[in-house]
Amino acid sequence: MTQVERQSWDVVVIGAGGAGLRAAIEAREQGKRCAVICKSLFGKAHTVMAEGGIAASMGNVNEGDNWQVHFRDTMRGGKFLNHWRMAELHAQEAPDRVWELETWGALFDRTPDGKISQRNFGGHEYPRLAHVGDRTGLELIRTLQQKIVSLQQEDKAEFGDYEARLKVFQECTVTRVLKDEAGERVAGVFGYERESGRFFTIEAPAVVLATGGIGKSFKVTSNSWEYTGDGHALALLAGAPLVNMEFVQFHPTGMVWPPSVKGILVTESVRGDGGVLRNSEGKRFMFGYIPDVFKEKYAQTEDEGDRWYEDPDHNRRPPELLPRDEVARAINSEVKAGRGSPHGGVFLDVSTRMPAEVIKRRLPSMHHQFKELADVDITAEPMEVGPTCHYVMGGVDVDPDTTAATGVPGLFAAGEVAGGMHGSNRLGGNSLSDLLVFGRRAGLHAARYAEETASSGALPTPDDAQIDLAAAEALRPFSAEGGDPSSRAPRSTVPAENPYTLHQELQQTMNDLVGIIRKAGEMEEALHRLTALRVRARRAGVEGHRQFNPGWHLAIDLRNMLLVSECVARAALERTESRGGHTRDDYPEMDREWRPVNLVCRLADPSGEPAAPDARQGQIRLERRLTPPIRPDLLGLFEKDELVKYLTDEELTQ
Ligand code: FAD
């Protein structure tokens, strides 16, 4: 039996980004004892990197805004594939979540009359993003941390212990969600401390996944090192399905030069505040890329687009502010047509659009980022930008109201790890609001579930065998040297694999074959390569010991990235249309017949290990599922002319 440290809590939250912290605060406010576990240092979650702002229809800058308009924009942005109930809850509750942040101490930028300022972003009809310069995520995390500290102070006063009801386990990685002996309900988590390598188990009836995204499976990405799809994989391994995994957002504007910083995000606020995209001929090319579904809503001339910044009520917005998928594809086409910038991007210019002091005040991080990393002064010259893997719309299949993961009692998911909310494409700013709205709901319902389970008198406990298996799985990279012990091949002929090499090959595969523009043959090739990589990853070997060993950490993360990448590739191959973040070269049109179809990924063998050494078959089983019909009163928010472009004839008749 493996010796591990064991603790017992009511609710475990995996992840200390916006979703995880908001969930933890709620669970604690419901009176539950809540443990938060995070891979990085507390406060360093990916959410910190968020720049542009939080979308919420507070109507501070334009009184025409309300939740119905926000709902409409979100559904349009997601090309109507969003789970309508999530989009509804999100639009309705986002303003309260922002005001709540303010009462907890967040210092947002202000309008001249002292309200929370809101800025324009792609796909949002009105200025809607509450922001703090271009460092909004930092303020969001700072505020949530501050709230946690204040709750801990209350607990100190009441129980004499700061961590009596809310404790953060930082620099700890969870590798398995544990189940009860019947293998049905959640019973806790298994993980290791990154610094010491020691294993631990936390028993709890309710576990919230808030682990963020998957971007580190792609070579060019804006995402941080934490984004290895852990929560997605933990859910699959626990028996919960993933949905919409073919939809990966390639943000149109990442840095393209120098190579060491390729992929780092250039915030959409640059365009929201007036920045324009030009090709090597100096042309504002986006005017040539307005798709039919958006034609009536976007300016057809530069003059009209420019006037919109001053008079949005009488002009239409410039096409630089189309949803991200449209802009990313347009940039890709310009570069392919030979009209790109010297380093393979296009030009994004604010220098001719705003005075230098305004640029420095409104976009301080961008000014600093380009000066420091590329020696470009954005107040005097254009930036070079190109698409970068940014966000995954797909994720754990959840109940919209409670965030409960399908089919696994006790498992909840919120934030980027959850699927459904954003459909085929997320609008900028809708993630931070998603984290707060569904983070709160996850904490609330996890706490209620924990309460019900405790009062039923049947608290689930994980058996020792599961813990032994989890420990053996985590330790495998130390025994891979000279060959996988379970392989029949002689040890000397099966050398251990380097986890860094495997990771690079995986990233290159996903980038080249399942990237921004996809083709059937390439995705089939990607699936072959992923199978081969998975077999090799079983032999990923590391040297040294368990104390802070990054090679070992990566070897463990590879399991998750490979699982998630297969989901993306399989679902992308299956969906024979182009929609939102999924663009098929061989099926370039959006097909209404695909509108009501969700692709659901499950582990092919939920009882077994994810990758047997000689596995040639995929690990993922894919099924089609019809989406629930959109509620008629919500459909009534759209003109029929618009619905005809998206819904099937059958849906329209109904
Ligand atoms: P995260 O904030 O990433 O937190 C994940 C947490 O899970 C971390 O604490 C991590 O350590 C932990 N974790 C992961 N795996 C494990 C594991 N196995 N064990 C333990 N812990 C684990 N969105 C907007 O709405 N507006 C913006 O302006 C905006 N700007 C952005 C700018 C950049 C550069 C980027 C990259 C994204 C931006 N986004 C923005 C998107 C948004 O920031 C993210 O979608 C969001 O922060 C995700 O939050 P989260 O709480 O789901 O996950």
Residues whose N, C-alpha, C, O or C-beta is under 5 A from the ligand:
A	BS01	FAD	I14 G15 A16 G17 G18 A19 G20 I37 C38 K39 S40 A45 H46 T47 M49 A50 E51 G52 G53 C172 T173 V174 A210 T211 G212 S222 N223 E226 D230 L265 H390 A414 G415 E416 V417 G428 G429 N430 S431 L432 S433 L435
